[in-house]
């Protein structure tokens, strides 16, 4: 998803890919593994604007997943897949970023939802905003159904990202059969 937006700076500005992260100074704490240090070093090696964009996008995706106050394993996997698209972050990094975003979405929410989504809008292109909204729909549909609560949050995210009605309706049309209201109507309508 972020392939064109998370391109690294020219090699003269970025650390060489083979460079190992420096070992932390002093004793390590419980849970401070080489894997965690490598992931943290990778995020720290990103230009700040790219890390900020990734964090805001990940939070927005987690917000969509948490719309019904529960983030399922399917939704978690969908967030991770969306973050890995374009192969600019690897699986361990996407797992860590997803878990951090989920924790924030579950614990802070409310006003923070609006603030982070508006920040994402201010630092992203219109194309990326559409891609993130489409990813939000995919995440909400990960369990096979987009609930009324999820639909309301998706509409709110679209509004905060200044997505016009035509674009929102085009994305929604792609997920028409996953909308819980449509699924309920189909179950209630006898087959002809």
N, C-alpha and C positions, 0 to 999 in steps of 0.2 A: 504494500500500500504506500509506503513512504519512500520508495526507491529513488524517485527524482528529487525528493525534498530533503533527504538525509545524506546527500552526497558529501563525501569528505572534502575538506579543503585540499589544495594542492599538497603534494607530498612534502614540500619544504615546511609546511605549517603543521603537519600532523606527525605523530610519533610513528616510527616504522612499525609495520604490522608484526614483525618478529620480536619487537622489544617486549620483554617480560615486565609486568608491573613490579614496582619496587616493593620489597617486603616491608611491612609496617615497622615503624620504629618501636622498640620496646616489646614487651611480652604480648602474645596474642591472647584474645579472650575466647571464651567458649563460643563455638559457632563461627569463629573467624577462620575460615578455611581458605585454601589457595583458590578454589573456585569462586568464592565470594569476592576475594581480593581482585581476581581477574575481571569479574563483572563490573565491580565498582571502578576499577582502573579504566575499563572500556568506556563507561559513561563519562568519567572525568576527562578522558582523552577526546571526547566529542567536543566540537565547538559549543560553547554555552548556548547559542541560539538553537542548535540542533537538539541538544539535550532538553531544552525548555519546550520545544515543539513536540518532541517525543513524549515528554511527561504530560503535557496538556492534552495531547491526543489520547494517550492511554487512559487518563482520568475520564475523559469524555466517553470513551468506550466502556469503561467500568461503570460509569453513571448509567448508561443505557442498560447494562446487564443488571444493575441493582434497582431498576425501576420498580420491581415488584418486591423489593426488600430481601431478595434472595439471589445469590449468584451461583448458578449450578455449575457442575463440572463441565457440561457441554458449552456453557457460555464462557467459562474460563478458557477452555481450549480454543474457542473461536477468537477470543481477544488475542491469545498468543499467536494464532495463525495470522491474524490481521497485522500484528506488529512485525512478524517475520517476513511478510510479503516483500519481495524485492531484495531479500537477503542482506539488508544493511545492519540488522542486528541478528545475532544468533539465537538459538533456542534457549540456552541458559539465561541470556540477557532478557529475552522476551518474557520468560517465566518470572524473573525477578521483578521486572517493571510491571507486569500484570499483577503480581501479588501486592506490590506496593500501591498500585492504583486501586485495587479492590479494597484494601484496608482503608485507604483514604475515603473512598466512596461510601463505605459502610459506616465509618466513624464520624466524618465531618459533614458530608452532604449539605442539604439546605442551601444557604447563601453561597457556600463554596461552589456548588454545582454551577450556579449562574456566573460567578466570578471566573472560574477556570475556563468555562466554555467561551465566555467573552474574550478572555486572554488568548485562547486558541484562535478565535476569529481574528484578533488583531495581529497575530504573527504568522498566519497561514494565507495561502492563496485561495481564491474561490474554488479552483479545481480540487485542492486538498480538502476543503470543507465539504464538498460534495462526496468525496471518497470516504471521508470519516463518517458522514451521515449514512451513507450506504452500508458501511461496516457496522454502524450501530444497529441498523435494521437486521443485518445478517446475524449479529450477536443476539439480538432479542428473539430471532427466529430459530436459534440453535437447538431449542428443545422441541421444535415443530409447531409452536404456536406463539403468536405475539398477543399478549393480554391487553386488556383495556388500559391498565396502568402503564404498561410499556408503550402503548400507542401514544398516550398523553405525554410521556417523557420524550419520546421521539419527536413529537410535534413541537414540544418546547425547545429541544435542542436545535431543531431546524430553524425556529424563530430566532433563537439567540445567535445562530450562525448566519442570519440573514439569507437563508435559502428561500428562494421565491416559491410560490405555490405550485407553479408548473413543474419545477424540478422535484419538489417534495412529492407531488402526485405521481410523477414518473417512477420514482423510487418505490413509493408505496404500492404502485401497480405491480411491480416485480414481486412483491411479498403478499399480494392480495389473498392467496389461498392459505397463508399462515396466520392471517388476522383471526383472532378468536371469535369475533362477531360473525365473520363469514363462516367459520367452521360450525358455529352454533346454528346458524341459519340452514346450513347444508344438512345437519343432523335432524333438524326439525321438519324439513321439507321432504315429503315422501318422494321416493324415486318414481319416475314415470315409466 
